[in-house]
Amino acid sequence: MRRDSILAEVTELVTFLLPALPLLGLLLTLLLGHYPGCEAIVRLSERIAGPRRTRDADRRPSLPKPPRSFAPAGGLLIALGLAQRPPPLPA
């Protein structure tokens, strides 16, 4: 009977600690100075940046940006139109 209770306690402990193992592994690697995914982040940022051309002949002349309009449009225009409508007359 004692053996069964020890086995049950060990099973409960393993069940409790099993979800924490990935977190403990990540914490251990961080404490040892290794940052998982660091190389992947560097490769991804290099891929996004791509080869840079610095020659002036390769640059295209940029068009000026149109002026920004601050007038309401789309759903905001509909919402403002409905918000300014007077309430219906009582019947």
ZIQUI-V717330 format. One record per residue. N is the residue number from 1. RES is the residue in one small letter. OMEGA is omega in radians with two decimals (none if undefined). Layout:
# ZIQUI-V717330
n=N res=RES omega=OMEGA
n=N res=RES omega=OMEGA
This chain:
# ZIQUI-V717330
n=1 res=m omega=3.13
n=2 res=r omega=-3.12
n=3 res=r omega=3.13
n=4 res=d omega=-3.12
n=5 res=s omega=3.10
n=6 res=i omega=3.12
n=7 res=l omega=3.13
n=8 res=a omega=3.12
n=9 res=e omega=3.12
n=10 res=v omega=3.12
n=11 res=t omega=3.10
n=12 res=e omega=3.14
n=13 res=l omega=3.12
n=14 res=v omega=3.12
n=15 res=t omega=3.13
n=16 res=f omega=-3.06
n=17 res=l omega=-3.07
n=18 res=l omega=3.11
n=19 res=p omega=-3.10
n=20 res=a omega=-3.09
n=21 res=l omega=3.11
n=22 res=p omega=3.11
n=23 res=l omega=3.11
n=24 res=l omega=3.10
n=25 res=g omega=3.10
n=26 res=l omega=3.12
n=27 res=l omega=3.12
n=28 res=l omega=3.13
n=29 res=t omega=3.10
n=30 res=l omega=3.12
n=31 res=l omega=3.12
n=32 res=l omega=3.06
n=33 res=g omega=3.10
n=34 res=h omega=-3.11
n=35 res=y omega=-3.08
n=36 res=p omega=3.12
n=37 res=g omega=-3.11
n=38 res=c omega=-3.13
n=39 res=e omega=3.13
n=40 res=a omega=3.12
n=41 res=i omega=3.14
n=42 res=v omega=3.13
n=43 res=r omega=3.14
n=44 res=l omega=3.14
n=45 res=s omega=3.08
n=46 res=e omega=3.13
n=47 res=r omega=3.13
n=48 res=i omega=-3.12
n=49 res=a omega=3.12
n=50 res=g omega=3.11
n=51 res=p omega=-3.12
n=52 res=r omega=3.04
n=53 res=r omega=-3.09
n=54 res=t omega=-3.14
n=55 res=r omega=-3.14
n=56 res=d omega=-3.12
n=57 res=a omega=-3.12
n=58 res=d omega=-3.09
n=59 res=r omega=3.06
n=60 res=r omega=3.09
n=61 res=p omega=-3.10
n=62 res=s omega=3.11
n=63 res=l omega=3.11
n=64 res=p omega=-3.14
n=65 res=k omega=3.10
n=66 res=p omega=-3.13
n=67 res=p omega=-3.11
n=68 res=r omega=3.14
n=69 res=s omega=3.12
n=70 res=f omega=3.11
n=71 res=a omega=3.12
n=72 res=p omega=3.14
n=73 res=a omega=3.06
n=74 res=g omega=-3.10
n=75 res=g omega=3.12
n=76 res=l omega=3.11
n=77 res=l omega=3.11
n=78 res=i omega=-3.13
n=79 res=a omega=3.12
n=80 res=l omega=3.10
n=81 res=g omega=3.12
n=82 res=l omega=-3.11
n=83 res=a omega=-3.09
n=84 res=q omega=3.13
n=85 res=r omega=3.12
n=86 res=p omega=3.12
n=87 res=p omega=-3.13
n=88 res=p omega=3.12
n=89 res=l omega=3.10
n=90 res=p omega=-3.10
n=91 res=a omega=none
